[in-house]
Amino acid sequence: MSGSSLIELSIAVIILLGTILGFLSSIGFIRLPDVYNRAHALAKSSTLSVLFVLLGTFLFFLFLEGYFSIKIFLGIFFVFLTSPVSTHVICRSAYHSKVELAKESIQDDLQEAMEEYTRKQQHNKNTEEASII
Amino acid sequence: MALQVLINLFIGFLWMFFQDNWSVLSFFSGYLIGLFVLFVLRRFTSTKYYLFTLQAVVQLFSIFIYELFASSILVIWKIIQPKINIRPGIFSLETSLQGDIEITLLALLITLTPGSVVMEISPDNKVFYIHAMDIPELSDSVLRSKTRFEEAIKKVTRP
């Protein structure tokens, strides 16, 4: 087995690993109960599997084409930067529009905090109105 | 830090002009000498020597990669069980970090590690509300990784 085919094989293994991770996360997307848990599965797919696939592409261009592609690293960087933001915003807006947690859930600290926050705001509003009057 | 990089670039150009040799190689050797000069003068600058900050960034990144793999394996193991046995929930986590950059960085890193999503940050920036996929197993690991992230972030952002 020559060196270049060995490199080719290892690159293929890396890309295959990335696709397997993407496949597993889509299985998770179907099987998990509610929107929050599904967001976990998707957040994972867009970090690890994209990391592996783009890394394999980078190594392919580096070793077999002799071309150092910095653009691929930019792709990894921007996916890492944007995917958590979108996950956070989706989960947050789901919670604020009162999507219920799955019935297996055992803990919800945010509910108390939000109730307290709205109570405080209501209180501030009331005192403001009182002071205006 | 930006000032130090600027001084270093200046020393690099100066070295190149003194050599009267316009090439990348002489600029690079000048840059290395500038690094040494800044290292000697590190007690007189107001901020930390910038290679130390760079090293802290690399350390933070390696901690992050480790956490990414560890928690991914945990979550994949949960997904491929024949019967999904998870107890999700939202728990609160106090943080000692301050300032927009530090809070944003910690929220980004916690959300990037699978199995935990930052849902909300309290108005006074003190408490994170994190949705975890399996509270009994994951809350400990999230707590541990949070402490490690916090230490690494403080090394990066604080002088």
Interface residues (C-beta under 8 A of the other chain):
Chain A: L21 L24 S25 I27 G28 R31 L32 P33 D34 Y36 N37 A39 H40 A41 A43 K44 T47 L48 F80 L81 S83 P84 V85 T87 H88 C91 R92 Y95 L101 A102 E104 S105 I106 Q107 D108 D109 L110 Q111 A113 M114 Y117
Chain B: L68 F69 S72 V75 I76 I79 I80 I84 I86 R87 P88 G89 I90 F91 S92 A107 L108 T111 L112 P114 G115 S116 V117 V118 M119 E120 S122 P123 V127 Y129 H131 M133 I135
